[in-house]
Amino acid sequence: MNIADLVAALQQPLFTVLATPVSWTEVLGFGSGALCVWLVARQHIANWPTGIANNLFFILLFTQAGLYADAGLQLVFITLAVYGWWNWARRGSGAVTVVVRRTTRVEWYVLGVAGVAGLVGLTWLLDSATDSTVPFWDALTTVLSLLATYGQCRKRLESWWLWIAADVVYIPLYAYKGLYLTAILYVGFMALCVMGLRGWRRDLVAARPAEAVA
């Protein structure tokens, strides 16, 4: 079996939800995505290779659904996952440990400017160069996800709030596109994001006395 045959097999319907076929790609994306977020919430380094597998499944799924920005976003996610994997792995090599911190005012300013510029530019690109039926919403979720992923790589506490904001848009967007299983997955993602936010906040509070003593 070559790659084209494998891709075709993954896109075959496995079962039907609300008269909409659900493919192997969506099922595997559901499972790998849920596992990835669960691992992130526990700050386990295995979240990065699991996330890369999830990105590959979602490239196929979102391209088929006409969510081109979300499909392209997965390539960025893969690049950032490699960086995040390396950044987290340094703690075991004698390098400075990456710890949970708050996003600084300067970071918020830079992220805000980059986010607005990215939203405007990507919305225009999708509207003018593709057959996307949801250019603004596709662009919005893409930009929020990129900002959240940056924060996750740097272990910024507020990255969880950005993920939650993205999920609020993702859930109805995927349901509108008939990706019901993925919409359900993102409801679970939101719950796991709340868990991750609480866990990282506890780590941040616990680290403050140690920093004060040091």
ABEGO torsion letter per residue (X at the ends): XBAAAAAAAAABBABBBGGBBBBAAAAAAAAAAAAAAAAAAAGBAAAAAAAAAAAAAAAAAAAAAGBAAAAAAAAAAAAAAAAAAAAAAAAAAGBBBBBBBBBBAAAAAAAAAAAAAAAAAAAAAAAAABABABAAAAAAAAAAAAAAAAAAAAGBAAAAAAAAAAAAAAAAAAAAAGBAAAAAAAAAAAAAAAAAAAAAAAAAAAAAAAAAAX
